[in-house]
Each structure stands twice: as structure tokens, then as C-alpha cells.
């Protein structure tokens, strides 16, 4: 074998993938076990999928898809990085290492890199909405109660989300109303448990309804 090509890697160095594969230049091309190589590379926690191809006369091609960090998962004594499917990419990390939303309130079923951290359905609902701009809005989501999910913005404002039903629409509504409220100070929380009756609780202030579609609660 005279050439090893690696495609799709963004986080892992090419050299690390090749080292894990066990391949090296000069070995007998026809003795290479592609299934074994795939198994070795698949054991890397950040790898979601891998394809190993033999390209005659003497070239190997490795195509990988990596798991993308989406959130930090709070464990008993540290944090783990998880992807959009709930797989653990890395454990025992610091919150200062990643600028990602933190998921709290769940006890991990199994916390090993490459394995799913929890089987709770509400976790999958939350992960499905955490991509894109939402990552920059949310600092934490508390999943301790399935029917009373609470998110916190990066400004510390609680968002009462209720059940995971229509979670995407609830988050979208929160983004819209936070933009409308702009620089309003003293917001204690935003209640979006019902899409038909969203409300904002402000401390010691009286605000008019915003576009006649959101009510403002006063002390």
C-alpha cells in the first residue's frame, strides 16, 4: 500500500485516525481487513460513522463523519460533551472549555464516551432544538421534571417551557419576544408553557401588551 486518504475529519487530526486504524504504508494491500479497520476507527467517541474503501491498485480511503458538540451534560461531579443524538463525545470537561448550553436535572444511565448518556425522551426533544442561534440564546435547560422544563437565557432569564410538546415553537416564540422586549430591565421570567397565552413577569414594572399577543404580569 502506497497511499492512505482520510476525508470528512474536522476535529480529529488525520494522523490520529490513521494511527487508530492500524494502517501504515508498505503493508500488503491484499491482507488489509477493512471490517477490522472500520471497527477500530468506530471506537473513537467523536466518530459517528466510518467507511473504509480499497482503491486499486494500492490506495486506502477512509471517510468519517464526526459527532458535533451540541451541549454540556451535567453529571454528579463534572460535565460531559454530547452531540445532537445524546452521545457522549468527551467526559470530565470544564464548562470553560466549551461555550455550549448546559443540560441539568437528569441522572446519567451510562456515562462513557461513545455511548448515549440518557434514554429520557425529553432529552431528545431538547437536543432537537438546540442547534443554530438557540445555542447562543440558552445557557442552561433543566429537565428535572418532564412536564416543567425550564430554560435560562445567557442573561439569566428563566423561560418556563412546560412539557416538551411543541418545544421548537416555544423556543422560537421566546426568541421573538426577547427581541421585542429589547433592553427592558427587571424581567423575572417568561412563561411560554402555553403558546396561546405567553406572558412575561417583570419586577415592579407595568408594561403594555406587546403587539397584543403577549401579556405582562406585574407584582
C-alpha positions as CSV (number, residue, x, y, z in Angstrom):
1,X,0.0,0.0,0.0
2,X,1.3,3.4,-1.0
3,X,-1.3,5.9,0.0
4,X,-3.9,6.5,2.8
5,X,-6.5,9.2,2.2
6,X,-8.7,10.5,5.1
7,X,-11.9,12.5,4.3
8,X,-14.5,14.2,6.5
9,X,-12.4,14.9,9.6
10,X,-12.7,18.3,11.1
11,X,-11.9,17.8,14.8
12,X,-9.6,14.8,14.7
13,X,-6.2,15.0,13.1
14,X,-5.6,12.7,10.1
15,X,-2.7,11.2,11.9
16,X,-4.8,10.1,14.9
17,X,-7.3,8.4,12.6
18,X,-4.6,6.5,10.7
19,X,-2.9,5.5,13.9
20,X,-6.1,4.1,15.3
21,X,-6.8,2.2,12.1
22,X,-3.5,0.3,12.4
23,X,-2.7,1.1,8.7
24,X,0.8,2.0,7.6
25,X,2.4,2.5,4.2
26,X,4.2,-0.6,2.8
27,X,1.9,-3.2,4.3
28,X,0.4,-5.9,2.0
29,X,-2.6,-4.3,0.3
30,X,-4.4,-7.6,-0.2
31,X,-4.1,-8.6,3.5
32,X,-5.9,-5.5,4.7
33,X,-9.2,-6.3,6.6
34,X,-11.5,-3.3,6.0
35,X,-14.0,-4.5,8.6
36,X,-11.4,-4.6,11.3
37,X,-10.2,-1.1,10.4
38,X,-13.8,0.2,10.5
39,X,-14.3,-1.3,13.9
40,X,-11.1,0.3,15.3
41,X,-11.9,3.8,14.0
42,X,-15.6,3.5,15.1
43,X,-14.3,3.1,18.7
44,X,-13.2,6.7,18.7
45,X,-16.0,8.6,20.6
46,X,-16.1,11.6,18.2
47,X,-16.7,9.3,15.2
48,X,-20.3,8.9,14.2
49,X,-19.8,6.8,11.0
50,X,-16.9,5.5,9.1
51,X,-16.4,4.0,5.7
52,X,-13.2,2.2,4.6
53,X,-12.6,1.6,0.9
54,X,-9.9,-0.2,-1.1
55,X,-9.0,1.7,-4.2
56,X,-6.9,-0.4,-6.6
57,X,-4.0,-0.7,-7.2
58,X,-2.6,0.5,-3.8
59,X,-4.7,3.2,-2.1
60,X,-6.9,3.1,1.0
61,X,-9.7,5.7,1.6
62,X,-11.2,6.4,5.0
63,X,-14.3,8.5,5.1
64,X,-15.6,9.6,8.5
65,X,-18.5,11.7,9.9
66,X,-17.8,13.3,13.2
67,X,-20.2,14.0,16.1
68,X,-20.7,17.7,16.6
69,X,-20.6,19.1,20.2
70,X,-24.1,20.4,20.9
71,X,-24.4,20.7,24.7
72,X,-22.8,20.0,28.1
73,X,-24.4,17.3,30.2
74,X,-24.3,17.9,33.9
75,X,-23.1,14.8,35.9
76,X,-22.6,14.4,39.6
77,X,-19.1,15.8,39.7
78,X,-18.3,17.2,36.2
79,X,-19.6,17.8,32.7
80,X,-19.7,15.7,29.5
81,X,-19.9,16.9,25.9
82,X,-22.8,15.4,24.0
83,X,-24.0,15.6,20.4
84,X,-27.4,16.0,18.9
85,X,-28.3,12.4,19.4
86,X,-27.3,12.4,23.0
87,X,-24.0,10.5,22.6
88,X,-21.1,11.3,24.9
89,X,-18.2,12.7,23.0
90,X,-16.0,13.6,25.9
91,X,-16.4,13.5,29.7
92,X,-14.8,15.2,32.7
93,X,-14.6,18.6,30.9
94,X,-14.8,22.1,32.3
95,X,-17.7,24.5,31.4
96,X,-14.9,26.9,30.5
97,X,-13.7,24.6,27.7
98,X,-16.9,24.8,25.7
99,X,-19.3,27.7,25.0
100,X,-22.4,25.4,24.9
101,X,-25.8,25.2,26.7
102,X,-25.7,23.0,29.9
103,X,-28.3,20.3,30.4
104,X,-29.2,19.7,34.1
105,X,-31.7,17.7,36.1
106,X,-31.0,14.2,34.7
107,X,-29.1,11.3,36.3
108,X,-27.0,9.6,33.6
109,X,-27.9,6.0,32.8
110,X,-24.4,5.4,31.3
111,X,-21.6,7.9,31.0
112,X,-19.0,6.5,28.7
113,X,-17.6,8.3,25.6
114,X,-19.3,6.9,22.5
115,X,-22.5,5.9,24.5
116,X,-25.8,7.6,25.0
117,X,-25.9,9.5,28.3
118,X,-29.7,9.1,28.9
119,X,-32.7,7.4,27.5
120,X,-35.3,10.0,28.6
121,X,-37.4,11.2,25.7
122,X,-37.5,14.8,26.8
123,X,-33.7,14.9,26.3
124,X,-34.1,14.1,22.6
125,X,-36.8,16.8,22.3
126,X,-34.4,19.4,23.8
127,X,-31.4,18.3,21.7
128,X,-33.5,18.7,18.5
129,X,-34.0,22.4,19.2
130,X,-30.5,23.4,20.5
131,X,-28.8,24.0,17.2
132,X,-28.0,27.2,15.4
133,X,-29.0,30.5,17.1
134,X,-30.6,28.8,20.1
135,X,-27.1,27.8,21.3
136,X,-26.3,31.5,21.6
137,X,-29.5,32.2,23.5
138,X,-29.7,29.4,26.0
139,X,-27.2,28.9,28.8
140,X,-29.0,26.0,30.6
141,X,-32.0,23.7,30.4
142,X,-33.3,22.0,33.5
143,X,-35.0,18.6,32.7
144,X,-35.6,17.5,36.3
145,X,-39.4,17.5,35.6
146,X,-40.7,16.2,32.3
147,X,-43.8,18.4,32.4
148,X,-42.0,21.5,33.7
149,X,-38.9,22.2,31.6
150,X,-37.1,25.4,32.4
151,X,-34.5,27.1,30.2
152,X,-32.3,30.0,31.2
153,X,-31.0,32.6,28.8
154,X,-27.5,33.8,28.8
155,X,-28.8,36.9,30.6
156,X,-30.2,34.7,33.4
157,X,-33.9,35.0,32.4
158,X,-35.9,31.8,33.2
159,X,-38.1,30.5,30.3
160,X,-40.9,28.4,31.6
161,X,-41.5,25.8,28.8
162,X,-43.8,23.3,30.4
163,X,-43.9,19.9,28.6
164,X,-41.6,19.1,25.6
165,X,-44.7,19.3,23.3
166,X,-44.2,22.0,20.6
167,X,-40.8,22.8,22.1
168,X,-39.4,24.2,18.9
169,X,-42.3,26.6,18.6
170,X,-41.9,27.7,22.2
171,X,-38.2,28.4,21.8
172,X,-39.0,30.3,18.6
173,X,-41.6,32.4,20.4
174,X,-39.1,33.1,23.2
175,X,-36.6,34.4,20.8
176,X,-39.2,36.6,19.1
177,X,-40.4,38.1,22.4
178,X,-36.9,38.6,23.8
179,X,-36.1,40.6,20.7
180,X,-39.3,42.7,21.1
181,X,-38.5,43.4,24.8
182,X,-35.1,44.5,23.8
183,X,-33.3,46.2,26.7
184,X,-36.2,46.1,29.2
185,X,-34.8,45.5,32.7
186,X,-36.1,43.6,35.6
187,X,-37.6,40.6,33.7
188,X,-38.1,37.9,36.3
189,X,-39.2,35.2,33.9
190,X,-41.0,34.4,30.6
191,X,-43.9,31.9,30.7
192,X,-44.3,30.0,27.4
193,X,-46.0,26.9,28.7
194,X,-48.9,27.7,26.5
195,X,-48.3,29.1,23.0
196,X,-51.7,30.7,23.2
197,X,-51.1,32.6,26.4
198,X,-47.4,33.6,26.7
199,X,-46.5,36.1,29.5
200,X,-43.6,38.0,30.9
201,X,-43.2,38.7,34.6
202,X,-41.4,42.0,35.3
203,X,-40.3,43.2,38.7
204,X,-42.1,46.3,39.9
205,X,-42.9,47.5,36.3
206,X,-46.1,47.9,34.3
207,X,-45.7,47.2,30.6
208,X,-48.3,47.3,27.9
209,X,-49.1,44.2,25.9
210,X,-46.6,43.7,23.1
211,X,-48.4,43.5,19.7
212,X,-51.5,42.4,21.6
213,X,-50.1,38.9,21.8
214,X,-48.1,38.7,25.0
215,X,-49.3,39.7,28.5
216,X,-47.1,41.3,31.1
217,X,-47.6,40.3,34.7
218,X,-46.9,42.8,37.5
219,X,-46.2,42.5,41.2
